[in-house]
């Protein structure tokens, strides 16, 4: 998904949880959202699914 769509969808989810978020886009098409509670959400241009990482090595793939 496009970076702007990623930012919009992740912002909506994170705001419901009461956290803040910083976004970063890399040249290879990956998008990163670093949440204030330690969660990292990683997306890319070719998939509507994102990888959510938290804690000590936990991760899950979800569609947003």
PDB file as gemmi writes it, atoms N, CA and C in Angstrom:
CRYST1    1.000    1.000    1.000  90.00  90.00  90.00 P 1                      
ATOM      1  N   UNK A   1       0.828  -1.168   0.000  1.00  0.00           N  
ATOM      2  CA  UNK A   1       0.000   0.000   0.000  1.00  0.00           C  
ATOM      3  C   UNK A   1       0.876   1.237   0.000  1.00  0.00           C  
ATOM      4  N   UNK A   2       0.354   2.287  -0.484  1.00  0.00           N  
ATOM      5  CA  UNK A   2       1.090   3.551  -0.562  1.00  0.00           C  
ATOM      6  C   UNK A   2       1.390   4.082   0.836  1.00  0.00           C  
ATOM      7  N   UNK A   3       2.444   4.872   0.959  1.00  0.00           N  
ATOM      8  CA  UNK A   3       2.878   5.398   2.247  1.00  0.00           C  
ATOM      9  C   UNK A   3       1.791   6.249   2.899  1.00  0.00           C  
ATOM     10  N   UNK A   4       1.100   7.073   2.120  1.00  0.00           N  
ATOM     11  CA  UNK A   4       0.042   7.915   2.679  1.00  0.00           C  
ATOM     12  C   UNK A   4      -1.115   7.083   3.227  1.00  0.00           C  
ATOM     13  N   UNK A   5      -1.470   6.017   2.539  1.00  0.00           N  
ATOM     14  CA  UNK A   5      -2.527   5.115   3.006  1.00  0.00           C  
ATOM     15  C   UNK A   5      -2.077   4.407   4.282  1.00  0.00           C  
ATOM     16  N   UNK A   6      -0.837   3.952   4.303  1.00  0.00           N  
ATOM     17  CA  UNK A   6      -0.262   3.312   5.483  1.00  0.00           C  
ATOM     18  C   UNK A   6      -0.344   4.249   6.689  1.00  0.00           C  
ATOM     19  N   UNK A   7       0.089   5.493   6.515  1.00  0.00           N  
ATOM     20  CA  UNK A   7       0.060   6.463   7.604  1.00  0.00           C  
ATOM     21  C   UNK A   7      -1.364   6.694   8.107  1.00  0.00           C  
ATOM     22  N   UNK A   8      -2.306   6.827   7.195  1.00  0.00           N  
ATOM     23  CA  UNK A   8      -3.700   7.084   7.571  1.00  0.00           C  
ATOM     24  C   UNK A   8      -4.276   5.916   8.362  1.00  0.00           C  
ATOM     25  N   UNK A   9      -4.078   4.694   7.879  1.00  0.00           N  
ATOM     26  CA  UNK A   9      -4.644   3.523   8.547  1.00  0.00           C  
ATOM     27  C   UNK A   9      -3.988   3.253   9.895  1.00  0.00           C  
ATOM     28  N   UNK A  10      -2.663   3.342   9.948  1.00  0.00           N  
ATOM     29  CA  UNK A  10      -1.955   3.090  11.202  1.00  0.00           C  
ATOM     30  C   UNK A  10      -2.285   4.177  12.221  1.00  0.00           C  
ATOM     31  N   UNK A  11      -2.350   5.420  11.799  1.00  0.00           N  
ATOM     32  CA  UNK A  11      -2.690   6.512  12.717  1.00  0.00           C  
ATOM     33  C   UNK A  11      -4.057   6.295  13.354  1.00  0.00           C  
ATOM     34  N   UNK A  12      -5.014   5.836  12.570  1.00  0.00           N  
ATOM     35  CA  UNK A  12      -6.358   5.585  13.096  1.00  0.00           C  
ATOM     36  C   UNK A  12      -6.338   4.488  14.165  1.00  0.00           C  
ATOM     37  N   UNK A  13      -5.575   3.439  13.926  1.00  0.00           N  
ATOM     38  CA  UNK A  13      -5.498   2.328  14.878  1.00  0.00           C  
ATOM     39  C   UNK A  13      -4.752   2.754  16.149  1.00  0.00           C  
ATOM     40  N   UNK A  14      -3.634   3.414  15.981  1.00  0.00           N  
ATOM     41  CA  UNK A  14      -2.795   3.798  17.120  1.00  0.00           C  
ATOM     42  C   UNK A  14      -3.503   4.839  17.988  1.00  0.00           C  
ATOM     43  N   UNK A  15      -4.224   5.754  17.387  1.00  0.00           N  
ATOM     44  CA  UNK A  15      -4.921   6.776  18.171  1.00  0.00           C  
ATOM     45  C   UNK A  15      -5.994   6.162  19.065  1.00  0.00           C  
ATOM     46  N   UNK A  16      -6.618   5.078  18.610  1.00  0.00           N  
ATOM     47  CA  UNK A  16      -7.613   4.384  19.433  1.00  0.00           C  
ATOM     48  C   UNK A  16      -6.962   3.750  20.662  1.00  0.00           C  
ATOM     49  N   UNK A  17      -5.695   3.380  20.543  1.00  0.00           N  
ATOM     50  CA  UNK A  17      -4.969   2.767  21.658  1.00  0.00           C  
ATOM     51  C   UNK A  17      -4.381   3.820  22.597  1.00  0.00           C  
ATOM     52  N   UNK A  18      -4.435   5.084  22.208  1.00  0.00           N  
ATOM     53  CA  UNK A  18      -3.941   6.158  23.051  1.00  0.00           C  
ATOM     54  C   UNK A  18      -2.436   6.360  22.992  1.00  0.00           C  
ATOM     55  N   UNK A  19      -1.780   5.846  21.974  1.00  0.00           N  
ATOM     56  CA  UNK A  19      -0.329   5.994  21.833  1.00  0.00           C  
ATOM     57  C   UNK A  19      -0.032   7.037  20.759  1.00  0.00           C  
ATOM     58  N   UNK A  20       1.228   7.455  20.701  1.00  0.00           N  
ATOM     59  CA  UNK A  20       1.671   8.333  19.614  1.00  0.00           C  
ATOM     60  C   UNK A  20       2.523   7.502  18.661  1.00  0.00           C  
ATOM     61  N   UNK A  21       2.751   8.039  17.458  1.00  0.00           N  
ATOM     62  CA  UNK A  21       3.456   7.262  16.442  1.00  0.00           C  
ATOM     63  C   UNK A  21       4.348   8.171  15.600  1.00  0.00           C  
ATOM     64  N   UNK A  22       5.520   7.643  15.202  1.00  0.00           N  
ATOM     65  CA  UNK A  22       6.427   8.312  14.274  1.00  0.00           C  
ATOM     66  C   UNK A  22       6.498   7.442  13.023  1.00  0.00           C  
ATOM     67  N   UNK A  23       6.509   8.053  11.853  1.00  0.00           N  
ATOM     68  CA  UNK A  23       6.559   7.319  10.596  1.00  0.00           C  
ATOM     69  C   UNK A  23       7.883   7.531   9.898  1.00  0.00           C  
ATOM     70  N   UNK A  24       8.299   6.503   9.159  1.00  0.00           N  
ATOM     71  CA  UNK A  24       9.542   6.551   8.397  1.00  0.00           C  
ATOM     72  C   UNK A  24       9.336   5.739   7.121  1.00  0.00           C  
ATOM     73  N   UNK A  25       9.806   6.255   6.003  1.00  0.00           N  
ATOM     74  CA  UNK A  25       9.688   5.573   4.706  1.00  0.00           C  
ATOM     75  C   UNK A  25      11.087   5.380   4.134  1.00  0.00           C  
ATOM     76  N   UNK A  26      11.399   4.163   3.706  1.00  0.00           N  
ATOM     77  CA  UNK A  26      12.700   3.886   3.101  1.00  0.00           C  
ATOM     78  C   UNK A  26      12.571   3.806   1.585  1.00  0.00           C  
ATOM     79  N   UNK A  27      13.680   3.996   0.896  1.00  0.00           N  
ATOM     80  CA  UNK A  27      13.691   4.013  -0.564  1.00  0.00           C  
ATOM     81  C   UNK A  27      13.335   2.670  -1.186  1.00  0.00           C  
ATOM     82  N   UNK A  28      13.488   1.575  -0.442  1.00  0.00           N  
ATOM     83  CA  UNK A  28      13.168   0.260  -0.995  1.00  0.00           C  
ATOM     84  C   UNK A  28      11.675  -0.079  -0.922  1.00  0.00           C  
ATOM     85  N   UNK A  29      10.839   0.886  -0.491  1.00  0.00           N  
ATOM     86  CA  UNK A  29       9.391   0.688  -0.481  1.00  0.00           C  
ATOM     87  C   UNK A  29       8.825   0.238   0.846  1.00  0.00           C  
ATOM     88  N   UNK A  30       9.662   0.093   1.865  1.00  0.00           N  
ATOM     89  CA  UNK A  30       9.146  -0.303   3.182  1.00  0.00           C  
ATOM     90  C   UNK A  30       8.737   0.928   3.977  1.00  0.00           C  
ATOM     91  N   UNK A  31       7.667   0.774   4.778  1.00  0.00           N  
ATOM     92  CA  UNK A  31       7.147   1.833   5.630  1.00  0.00           C  
ATOM     93  C   UNK A  31       7.258   1.367   7.084  1.00  0.00           C  
ATOM     94  N   UNK A  32       7.644   2.257   7.973  1.00  0.00           N  
ATOM     95  CA  UNK A  32       7.778   1.929   9.387  1.00  0.00           C  
ATOM     96  C   UNK A  32       6.946   2.891  10.219  1.00  0.00           C  
ATOM     97  N   UNK A  33       6.279   2.357  11.224  1.00  0.00           N  
ATOM     98  CA  UNK A  33       5.585   3.160  12.224  1.00  0.00           C  
ATOM     99  C   UNK A  33       6.114   2.713  13.579  1.00  0.00           C  
ATOM    100  N   UNK A  34       6.723   3.643  14.314  1.00  0.00           N  
ATOM    101  CA  UNK A  34       7.273   3.352  15.637  1.00  0.00           C  
ATOM    102  C   UNK A  34       6.345   3.984  16.662  1.00  0.00           C  
ATOM    103  N   UNK A  35       5.656   3.140  17.424  1.00  0.00           N  
ATOM    104  CA  UNK A  35       4.685   3.610  18.403  1.00  0.00           C  
ATOM    105  C   UNK A  35       5.353   3.868  19.747  1.00  0.00           C  
ATOM    106  N   UNK A  36       4.756   4.768  20.526  1.00  0.00           N  
ATOM    107  CA  UNK A  36       5.332   5.154  21.807  1.00  0.00           C  
ATOM    108  C   UNK A  36       5.324   4.021  22.825  1.00  0.00           C  
ATOM    109  N   UNK A  37       4.498   3.005  22.628  1.00  0.00           N  
ATOM    110  CA  UNK A  37       4.457   1.879  23.563  1.00  0.00           C  
ATOM    111  C   UNK A  37       5.423   0.756  23.189  1.00  0.00           C  
ATOM    112  N   UNK A  38       6.283   0.993  22.181  1.00  0.00           N  
ATOM    113  CA  UNK A  38       7.297   0.017  21.793  1.00  0.00           C  
ATOM    114  C   UNK A  38       6.921  -0.876  20.629  1.00  0.00           C  
ATOM    115  N   UNK A  39       5.728  -0.753  20.111  1.00  0.00           N  
ATOM    116  CA  UNK A  39       5.282  -1.551  18.967  1.00  0.00           C  
ATOM    117  C   UNK A  39       5.831  -0.938  17.687  1.00  0.00           C  
ATOM    118  N   UNK A  40       6.283  -1.784  16.765  1.00  0.00           N  
ATOM    119  CA  UNK A  40       6.727  -1.347  15.446  1.00  0.00           C  
ATOM    120  C   UNK A  40       5.847  -2.014  14.399  1.00  0.00           C  
ATOM    121  N   UNK A  41       5.341  -1.231  13.472  1.00  0.00           N  
ATOM    122  CA  UNK A  41       4.494  -1.736  12.391  1.00  0.00           C  
ATOM    123  C   UNK A  41       5.237  -1.491  11.089  1.00  0.00           C  
ATOM    124  N   UNK A  42       5.391  -2.560  10.300  1.00  0.00           N  
ATOM    125  CA  UNK A  42       6.162  -2.485   9.059  1.00  0.00           C  
ATOM    126  C   UNK A  42       5.259  -2.880   7.889  1.00  0.00           C  
ATOM    127  N   UNK A  43       5.185  -2.023   6.890  1.00  0.00           N  
ATOM    128  CA  UNK A  43       4.412  -2.300   5.689  1.00  0.00           C  
ATOM    129  C   UNK A  43       5.287  -2.112   4.466  1.00  0.00           C  
ATOM    130  N   UNK A  44       4.715  -2.404   3.283  1.00  0.00           N  
ATOM    131  CA  UNK A  44       5.451  -2.182   2.042  1.00  0.00           C  
ATOM    132  C   UNK A  44       4.489  -1.840   0.918  1.00  0.00           C  
ATOM    133  N   UNK A  45       5.044  -1.506  -0.229  1.00  0.00           N  
ATOM    134  CA  UNK A  45       4.227  -1.079  -1.359  1.00  0.00           C  
ATOM    135  C   UNK A  45       3.403  -2.186  -1.993  1.00  0.00           C  
ATOM    136  N   UNK A  46       3.839  -3.436  -1.864  1.00  0.00           N  
ATOM    137  CA  UNK A  46       3.210  -4.514  -2.625  1.00  0.00           C  
ATOM    138  C   UNK A  46       2.189  -5.336  -1.858  1.00  0.00           C  
ATOM    139  N   UNK A  47       1.876  -4.996  -0.606  1.00  0.00           N  
ATOM    140  CA  UNK A  47       0.980  -5.837   0.170  1.00  0.00           C  
ATOM    141  C   UNK A  47       0.091  -5.004   1.090  1.00  0.00           C  
ATOM    142  N   UNK A  48      -1.175  -5.398   1.243  1.00  0.00           N  
ATOM    143  CA  UNK A  48      -2.053  -4.715   2.200  1.00  0.00           C  
ATOM    144  C   UNK A  48      -1.834  -5.215   3.630  1.00  0.00           C  
ATOM    145  N   UNK A  49      -1.019  -6.241   3.814  1.00  0.00           N  
ATOM    146  CA  UNK A  49      -0.712  -6.761   5.144  1.00  0.00           C  
ATOM    147  C   UNK A  49       0.506  -6.049   5.717  1.00  0.00           C  
ATOM    148  N   UNK A  50       0.555  -5.968   7.043  1.00  0.00           N  
ATOM    149  CA  UNK A  50       1.692  -5.372   7.733  1.00  0.00           C  
ATOM    150  C   UNK A  50       2.202  -6.357   8.776  1.00  0.00           C  
ATOM    151  N   UNK A  51       3.445  -6.182   9.168  1.00  0.00           N  
ATOM    152  CA  UNK A  51       4.044  -6.967  10.236  1.00  0.00           C  
ATOM    153  C   UNK A  51       4.046  -6.094  11.488  1.00  0.00           C  
ATOM    154  N   UNK A  52       3.490  -6.627  12.574  1.00  0.00           N  
ATOM    155  CA  UNK A  52       3.462  -5.920  13.845  1.00  0.00           C  
ATOM    156  C   UNK A  52       4.448  -6.619  14.772  1.00  0.00           C  
ATOM    157  N   UNK A  53       5.411  -5.864  15.309  1.00  0.00           N  
ATOM    158  CA  UNK A  53       6.425  -6.433  16.208  1.00  0.00           C  
ATOM    159  C   UNK A  53       6.320  -5.762  17.565  1.00  0.00           C  
ATOM    160  N   UNK A  54       6.401  -6.583  18.619  1.00  0.00           N  
ATOM    161  CA  UNK A  54       6.339  -6.055  19.979  1.00  0.00           C  
ATOM    162  C   UNK A  54       7.092  -6.971  20.928  1.00  0.00           C  
ATOM    163  N   UNK A  55       7.413  -6.443  22.073  1.00  0.00           N  
ATOM    164  CA  UNK A  55       8.043  -7.231  23.118  1.00  0.00           C  
ATOM    165  C   UNK A  55       9.377  -7.804  22.712  1.00  0.00           C  
ATOM    166  N   UNK A  56       9.630  -8.992  23.211  1.00  0.00           N  
ATOM    167  CA  UNK A  56      10.907  -9.666  23.017  1.00  0.00           C  
ATOM    168  C   UNK A  56      10.808 -10.690  21.900  1.00  0.00           C  
ATOM    169  N   UNK A  57      10.749 -10.212  20.648  1.00  0.00           N  
ATOM    170  CA  UNK A  57      10.729 -11.105  19.501  1.00  0.00           C  
ATOM    171  C   UNK A  57       9.359 -11.572  19.045  1.00  0.00           C  
ATOM    172  N   UNK A  58       8.287 -10.972  19.550  1.00  0.00           N  
ATOM    173  CA  UNK A  58       6.951 -11.351  19.114  1.00  0.00           C  
ATOM    174  C   UNK A  58       6.599 -10.613  17.834  1.00  0.00           C  
ATOM    175  N   UNK A  59       5.869 -11.274  16.938  1.00  0.00           N  
ATOM    176  CA  UNK A  59       5.419 -10.601  15.713  1.00  0.00           C  
ATOM    177  C   UNK A  59       4.185 -11.294  15.160  1.00  0.00           C  
ATOM    178  N   UNK A  60       3.426 -10.550  14.358  1.00  0.00           N  
ATOM    179  CA  UNK A  60       2.229 -11.077  13.717  1.00  0.00           C  
ATOM    180  C   UNK A  60       2.018 -10.316  12.418  1.00  0.00           C  
ATOM    181  N   UNK A  61       1.406 -10.964  11.448  1.00  0.00           N  
ATOM    182  CA  UNK A  61       1.037 -10.321  10.193  1.00  0.00           C  
ATOM    183  C   UNK A  61      -0.467 -10.108  10.185  1.00  0.00           C  
ATOM    184  N   UNK A  62      -0.885  -8.899   9.864  1.00  0.00           N  
ATOM    185  CA  UNK A  62      -2.315  -8.566   9.845  1.00  0.00           C  
ATOM    186  C   UNK A  62      -2.607  -7.706   8.618  1.00  0.00           C  
ATOM    187  N   UNK A  63      -3.837  -7.753   8.161  1.00  0.00           N  
ATOM    188  CA  UNK A  63      -4.284  -6.874   7.085  1.00  0.00           C  
ATOM    189  C   UNK A  63      -4.941  -5.651   7.704  1.00  0.00           C  
ATOM    190  N   UNK A  64      -4.588  -4.482   7.190  1.00  0.00           N  
ATOM    191  CA  UNK A  64      -5.219  -3.252   7.707  1.00  0.00           C  
ATOM    192  C   UNK A  64      -5.897  -2.515   6.578  1.00  0.00           C  
TER     193      UNK A  64                                                      
END                                                                             
